[in-house]
Amino acid sequence: MKQLLFASKLGLLLSTALLLVACGGSSDSDPTPPPATNTQPNSFSFSAQSGVEPGSTITSHSITVSGINAAAAISIQNGEYSVNNGSFTSSSATVTNAAQIRVRHQASNQFSSSQTTTLTIGGVSADFISTTRSQPPATGTAPQASVIFPWSQSKTSAGKLTVRGTASSRNGISALSVNGVAASIHSKSSSSQRVSAQSFHAQGSNDEDEEEEFEWTADVEIEPNSDTELKVSVSDANGTENSDAASVRVNTLEAPTYLVHDNLNQRLIGVLRSRDIVAIDPKDLSYQQLTTVDYISELNFDHVYNRIIYSNYDENTVSLYEVDLEHRRQKVLATYTPELEPDTQLIMASSVFDPINQQAFVLLKLLKADSYYATDRLYQFNLADDTSRLLSSSSLDDIPRMTISTMVMLGSRLYAMAGLRQLVEVNTETGERNTVMQLQSINPMVMAAGSVDHQLYLAGFQGIVKVDLAVPNYIMLSEETSTTLFPTSQIRGALLLDEDTLLVLDPDFGSVLKVDTQTGERSAFVRSGIGSGRSVMMPRYLTFATESDTLYVLDNGSNAADTLFSVDLTSGDRTMIADINQEGINYHSGLFYDPASNALLVGLDDAILSVALSDGSISTVSGMGVGYGPDLWPMTGGDFNSVEATLYMAKPSLTNAILQIDVATGERHLLDFDGSAGIAGVIEGVNDVAFDAENLQLYLSSQSQSTIYRLDLETLETEVLLDKCINNFGQNILNVDESGIYNINYDAAGERLLILSGQLASYDFATQSCKILGQRHEYNNALPLENGTFLTVGQGALKQLDPVTQEQVIISK
């Protein structure tokens, strides 16, 4: 794999809601006037790039056009632009809302010189600026440094990050620091232990005047909710300093998990990390820390007393809390311990608040031992007279069923989503529940009050629904599809910011979506991830094309169809290639890059598909009536020999054999290996295969036998490679009774095998030792890189993992 070049850039979409004032009465018979044509987009910006190579072509990150409802003119000065990853052009044209735009130009031919490109859309302009690197010393002897971890542009939630890299010099290293923090250094060519940078110059001297390489680490503090540049400075023993040897950017911006509108101060109040309450300016999305609480899982705003109200529980005691926003003080308003039947425990408490009547409605969910179904109780807390009572519960009546998933206050009326997809109004005087309407084929996760007293918004897996209670009926405002640019995963909240803007919070994707309540169009309000493009949900497999330095990811669906993405590793930008969902079946056995046909090979459990990278077209390579030979089902994993155009695939039902598939013809054969020829004996239950191209060997993982074998492809002899990998708890993570082996990948550069079992581990061939790297639930797969780190995929994110420090950062989300 060739060395990757990374450019440092980050795109943060800043958007401002356009307030439209409705005219006339609210009668259902009054026609709604069409929105005025608007071709002036929200402001946008491009991150400047520094330290670029003179005369090189420099491309910006993508920005998303937002805030227009008609085609807007686009033009560029001193450069070119690309729309939706199309060809670059300098000609004027038009673009529509949600278009993805990149610009590029040729950097200045001079050192320490800037080049500026101006993009204009609908009269709104932004500059893209690149600045070339400083001129190197005339002697060419200045020490150099590079960063291995973290990525050139990445994201972390850690307050401190261990930065790791390499340095080189002919005169040793006297000092190396990252943002002023001294690094620990040791020589790659010696067995010396790590020492401080200040004392290393004596050990680093080189009498033969040959350049020597060093490794270093530095523990650097990272500011929360910031975009921080980590800059490496290095000096040699002669005092020659390179103050701009390398740099990377680390982003710590977080999207709120809960959000309310403070209309008294025209701001938003949000929660970060379930403990930090912050004020958010909706104009520039700047954060201001208000206070910190022990734990908070909801927000209610009381505009009468300018405070936050929320509920919580400890064991079986429920408490209502107040956070005074003026004095930033927290106190308990009320506590209540409900009477519970034996072997019953409280598992959830959530609340909504009626500021007009100063009443909190707290929903408790109770679970009895050996039961799968919780029962609900709804309590009413009157803060005006400090009283409380049971308002409604599963035991009081049964129509409609008291199984509430979400609640909202609409004025002084309480609405809830109950069992069997029923929208219910709860009488706050009597506790009586009345069905308002049935919501077929919709599974709402959250509700939000509308701008008028007969309007609600519901958001869930299927999309966003607008409810008119006066009729009553509902319409699908914004449907979720496989091509939705801003899909949702686990929606935590919804809030109507103004008459035309609904905010939907999705912490899994680290985003707050902005939904136009007239058109249903989605855009990013707060996006704390890395890179632009459609979010991935459950990335499962990944492969790398060295020819184009492009990563490809198979997204295993989750709540949407199975899709293929390409990922630009310099920016984290994602581009959807194809929808590969085969009649709703999402059982896959691998993803492989085929350079000969410039295509991706996708393994299902009963077929091999080919997805052309030129146009996304899909064809069947083998299986489902194509090719001949043994049945493929059920394939569970494999690897690809691109030189021979051969797939080696695991089929657990085979004994002493795996499948061998000719990609060119689709023909299938059994690759038999007689266990008696080696020392392995009978090998069965093989569920994954890893290919070692240099030594022409296969590694076979048998989940049922809790063993990893080595197979020589020339002699077909087998041997046991590994049958034990012990974690900190004394467990053998390969043992099927403990966890079992799920995936293996061969790391040629590091001479090791990556093992995904109950935990992520690596087996070092040189030391014949196994090392635990992380918990399995964090990763679905791992891909080794030449610099010794790994790319990993997990829920909603692509990450870089450093096996030395066992730290990780997000590089695309």
Secondary structure, DSSP 8 states (H G I E B T S, - for coil): -----------------------S---TTS------------------EEEE-TT-EEE---EE--S-SS-EEEEEESSEEEETT---B-S-EEE-TT-EEEEEEE--SSTT-EEEEEEEETTEEEEEEEEE-----TTS---EEEEEES-SEEE---SEEEEEEEEEESS--SEEEETTEE-EEEETTS----EEGGG-TTTT--TT---EEEEEEEEEE--TT-EEEEEEEEE-TT--EEEEEEEEEEE-----SEEEEETTTTEEEEEETTTEEEEE-TTT--EEEEEE-S-----EEETTTTEEEEEEEETTEEEEEEEETTTTEEEEEEEE-----TTEEEEEEEEEEETTTTEEEEEEEEEETT-S--EEEEEEEETTTTEEEEEEETTT--SS----SEEEEETTEEEEEETTTEEEEE-TTT--EEEEEE-TT--EEEEEE-SSTTEEEEEETTEEEEEETTTTEEEEEEE--TT-SS--SS--EEEEEETTEEEEEEGGGTEEEEEETTT--EEEEEE-SSS-SS--SSEEEEEEETTTTEEEEEE--TTS--EEEEEETTT--EEEEEE--BTTB--EEEEEEETTTTEEEEEESSEEEEEETTT--EEEEEETTBS-SS---S--EEEEETTTTEEEEE-TT-BSEEEEEETTT--EEEEE--GGGSS----B-EEEEEEETTTTEEEEEETTTTEEEEEETTT--EEEEES--B-TTS-BTT-TTTT---EEEEETTTTEEEEESSEEEEEETTTTEEEEEEEGGG-SEEEE-TTS-EEEEETTEEEEEETTTTEEEEEE-
